[in-house]
Amino acid sequence: MKFGNATKLVVSIAICQMAGLIGSIFTSPSIPGWYATLQKPFFSPPNWVFAPVWILLFTLMGISLYLVWIEGISDRKVRSGILIFSFQLILNIVWSFLFFALQSPFYAFLEIIVLWFAILLTIYQFNKINRNASYLLVPYLFWVSFAAILNFSIWRLNL
């Protein structure tokens, strides 16, 4: 791996992990208080599961971003893919803000639907550039699908 590519890999993973860190700023304060008081469905995982899953998913997202980035930023498809990827990454942070900071499972649910489609669009666009990059985002799509069901259930249980 060339030095420039190694740097791009580290930067790509760091960008995604920073999104996770920003999201956790909204999430962490609410876990022991507000979130603990919510009724949750029987399939809700224990709280300790979320951090390692997200760390892994953000790492896979970073590797995916890297695989697209090294194809050449001068390529229109690459620029488009990175733009869509950036949009879904911002939506990921916004979900944490809506659900935990604003304590609004309803608005978070509406937003996670948009996030889900943005991830799907990212996978589609990345597949045009690097098939492996698109495959690395599939676990993320599955987890967000589960999160959407969990989000919906929490909203309904706590009306």
C-alpha angles and dihedrals in degrees: 000000000000118000091246091052092048088053091049090051093051092045092048093052092042092053091053094044089050089056087054091048092050090049090050090056087066094038107045100062092052098050099079094037124029098012092049090058095055123102108241131196121256091256095057108125121230113271094250091065095066100066098053092042092052093045089054093045093049089049091052089047090052093051089048091052090049093052089055095042094055090057087076130278090227089070111096092218090054093049090048091048093050091048092052090044090052091050093053091046090055090047088053090058092044090056091058090049094050097043101039109019096039091030090223114141089173097058090039089055092051089049095047089058089058089045091052092054091045090054090048090050090049091052090049093049095043090050088063089056107033123357093205090055090057092047091054089061095054095085088051090053091049092049093048088049089055090044090053091053090046091047091050092048093049090049092050094044092052103045 
